[in-house]
Each structure stands twice: as C-alpha cells, then as structure tokens.
C-alpha cells in the first residue's frame, strides 16, 4: 500500500488536466503540470501537496469566483462522465479552493459547497465560514439539512461538529451548541446511515462539553425509531464509557446482583509487543434476564508516573438468570503510533453496567 501523498502522482495530474482541458479550452495542460512540479514537490506531504494543488489550480482559473465555481462544476461533471472519480480524496482541493478564495463571498461559496460536496466532502472547508459568519452560516446549514441529496445533509451535520477530528475547532459551539441543534433535529431519522452516523458523532462531540444537552436529547428522541435509538446509543458512547449514571439509567443498565468472580490476570508480566491475558466469571443472580454492558479498563502508566484509564468494550447482551459465564480476553501491547507505552506497573479492572471492580496489577517490561 502506497503513501497517501502519492495520490498526487504524474498520472493523476495528466488525467485531471485532460478533463479540465475538455471543458476549458484555454487551459494550458503542460504549463499546469510543470508548475505543479516546480520546486520541492517531492518533499511535500499529503496536505502540503493538496494545498499546493489548490494554489496552482487557482492560477489557471478565472479570477471571478462565480465564474471559477461554474467551471469547477463543469470539470466535476466531466470527471464523472470519464469515470475519473476513484477514491475522490485527491479532489479535496476543490473544497479547499472555496475555503481559500471564497471566504469573502458568502453567497457564491455556500452554493459552491452544495454542488462540490456531492462529489467530494467539504466538511473541513466550511469551518472558517462558521467562524466568520456564525449564525448566518449555521442558518444556511440548517437549510442543507433538508436537502434532497444525502451528501449535502451530511455536510450540515459533519461540518458543524464542534470538535471535528483533524479540523479547526469551533470554540463558540463548544461553549453553546444550541444553534446547531435544529440541524440534528432535522436529521434524527434520516434515511441514510451515512448521515445518521454523522449526527451521532456530532452528539458525541457535544457530550464532551455539554453532556446535559445530549441527555435531554436522548430522552426526547427515545423510541422515535430503531434508527434514532441507534443514533442516541452511538452519540452517548463517551457517557457510557464514563459510566454516567443518567445514561446508564436511560438504558436500564444496573449492576445489582451481577456477580463477578475468578477475576485473574494470567500474564502478570507483559513484554511490550505481547498480550495481556485475563479472565473472569460472570453470573446474573437476578430472577429475570438482565442486559449487561461489559467493559474493561486498562489504567496505563504515563510518562510522569500517574495512571490514565482507557475503557474497552467487551459486549452488551442479555444474560440469563443463574448461568455462570466465563470470559477470556487478550489486550495488545504491540507498538502503535497512537499510544506510547511506559514500562512499570499498570492496572486492570472490569466494568459491569458502569460499576468498576477492584483493580489488579500487572507489570509491563
């Protein structure tokens, strides 16, 4: 598998230039490609190559934004006709073009987002517009949430996330997300799973700063449909992992008479690169079947010596009464880019419907 930056290859620019020239006869293909490869292109990473493509592309486009957007629409139609859409990610510079050159022209840019996002997502590009235009932009996005195209509806939800990963944060939405709630309200029962997942992720962002708002939404939306219930569950995943009493009550997740026995770490010393192995038994001592959300927490040792808890889900299912069930799990300590391991004593606990057991220790060497 190649590097992501290599989507911007000679073959890509050749094919793209041909598609542009077919609808824009004044476009100089050779000069465009030569300009792309001027300087230190080979050293640029993916995002730098994308931004560089935006800037070079702009040099060959009409100065007037409305004319440029009309031309981008024609180019996109031609790319689709030529079936040159594979992966689409390389074309994110179309969205970036509007972000970079359209910020002062609200009307033209918002129309451009509607058309471009149906080809390549614009969720990153809309962020500066939310920061600059605030309520005016959010009002536009509320309209998008009613659009016939699911890509546009998703842009309304995904673009308005307060904590969208890899994107600039929106501080005023972290503080008070009330202005974007009509977007989520419009999409709570959307026919597209792609859109519903975005709504759930938006709710999960809100949870991190305003949990009470999401708990109120969960109660308000409960039982509307199976799909809406799914949005709530996914949107409240952070609260569930935190064992928040109100969300546990919402799902009737109580730990009374659920018995944990035989909790044992089978590998008390774990080498970096190996697995922590543990087991335990679970028994529902209630007279009726009980839904059990089963998780475990690894309390990782950090660089300064303190422990930081990370929760992992095992399962959520109905346990019959009086049945003893054995659970065995392995937790990887293979080196990954998203977590740095520190040698020393770590801890492990089991979480049953939000209630955490006593911890057992193991040593990472």
Secondary structure, DSSP 8 states (H G I E B T S, - for coil): ---GGGGS-HHHHHHHHHHHHHH-TT--HHHHHHHHTSSSGGG--HHHHHHHHHHHHHHTS-SSHHHHHHHHHHHHHHHHHTT--SS-GGGGHHHHHHHHH-TT-HHHHHHHHHHHTTTS--TTTTHHHHHHHTHHHHHHHHHHTT-SSHHHHHHHHHHT-TT-TTS---HHHHH--GGGHHHHHHHTT-S-HHHHHHHHHHHHHHHHHHHHHHHHHHHHHTTS-HHHHHHHHHHTHHHHHHT-HHHHHHTT---TTEEEEEEEES-SEE-TTSEEEEEEEEEE-SSS-EEEEEEEEEEEE-TTS-EEEEEEEEEEEEE-BT-EEEEEEEEE---BTTB----EEEEEEEEETTEE---EEEEE-
